[in-house]
Amino acid sequence: MKIGPALIAGNSLVLKPPAQGAVSCLHMLFTGKGSKIGDFLTMHPGVKCISFTGGDTSIAISKKAGMIPLQMELGGKDACIVLEDADLELVAANIIKGGFSYSGQRCTAIKVVVVMDSVADALVEKVKARVAKLSVGPP
């Protein structure tokens, strides 16, 4: 999250989480659809910088931001590239960790694995074995 560093640096901030997300006790928290409150947040004269994490609305936000500083963390395909000399046990462990931690909901979760043909079958078997051991549902 970008909240901690911003607060440590002495900045005030407004957090706008997804409307369907759980809300805990925070000061200056906006909830609701981004399309409804986004204009207010991005066009308000008191806003001196925008840091946006999200997807396809980024072009609209960048236009609204005008000349104020704008930082965007957008979606990606976060690849894991596996070469022939890789430690396949370590790679399999990191694919599971990188793809399944936080239910795969991290913006940096592994979404694509590119692997050399010569080690692909062995890696698939190692990943399948680890997936079979995952616990699904409440702990």
N, C-alpha and C positions, 0 to 999 in steps of 0.2 A: 504494500500500500504506500501511497505517497503522502499520507496524512502525517505520520510521525516526523519525517524530515522537515515538512513545512512548518509544523508547530515548533520544533526544536530551533529552527531558524528565526523564530519570532513572528511568523506570519499569522494572521487570522485567516480562517478559511470557511467555506460553505461546502458541505457534503450533500450531494444529491444522489442517494442510492436508487436502485430500481424500485418501481412502485410495488412490485410483488414481493419484495424482500422484507425480512423482519426488521422492525424498528426498535432499537433500544434507546436509552436516554442519552441524547446528544444535544448540544446547543447549536443553534443556527442550522437546523436540519430541514431540508425541503424534501417532501415526498410527493409523488404524483408522476404523471406521464411527462417525460422529457419534452415532448412536443408542446405541452401546455405551459410549462414553466421555464423552458429553455431560453425563450426570447428574453424573459425577465432577467434571468441569471447572466446571460451573455451580453445584454445591451445596457445593463444598469451602469450608470456613471461611476459608482463606487467600486466596480470590479476593475482591478488593475492588472490581472493576469488570469488566464484560463488554463487549467490542466484537465484534460478530458481523457477518460478511459472508456472505450466503447467501440462501436462498429460503424455502420454505414451513414450515420448522421454527421460525420466529421466534416464533410464539405460545407454543409449548412453552417456548422459552428465556426469554421474558419472564415467564412464570409461575414458572419455577424461579429466576429472578434475585431475586425478592422485592423488597427495598428497596435493593439495591445499585445503583449507577449502571449504566445499560445504554445502549449506543449500537448501533443496527442499521443496516447498509447493505444494503438489500434490492433485489430485482429491480425493474426498471422498463421502460418502453417507449421511453425516450430518443429523442425526436422531433426531426427537422429540419424546420423550417417555412420554406417558400420563398414569398416575396411576389413580386408582379409586377415590381418594380423591382430585383430581386436580380441580382448579377453571376453568371450561370449557369455560367461557366467556374470561378469560385471555388467556387460551391456544389457543382458536380459533383466537383471535387477534394476538397472536404471531406467529401462523402458517401462517396467511396471511402476516404479516410483514416479517417473515423469509423466506417465499417461493416466495413472489411476489415483494418485494422491489428490485429496480434496475432491473426490468423485470426478476427477478430470475437468473440474470447473475453473482451474487456474488459467489465466491468459497465456501462461508459458507452458501449459501441458503439452507433452509430445503428441503430435497429431499425425505425423508422417515418419515412417522408418524407411530409409534408403539403405539397402544392404547389398554387398557384392554377392553374385550368384554362388560363388564357391562356398560361402558360409551361410547362405540363406536358410537352407533346410534345417541345419543344426540350430540356428538361432530361433527359428519358429518353434521347434520342439522345446527349447529351453523356456521360451516365453509362455507357451501353452501350459507347461508344467507349473509355472509360477501363477498363472491366471487361475488354474484349477484350485490352488490353495487359498485364493482370496476369499475373505468373508464378505458376504453381501447382506445388507440389512443392518438393523440395530446391533450394536456390540453385545 
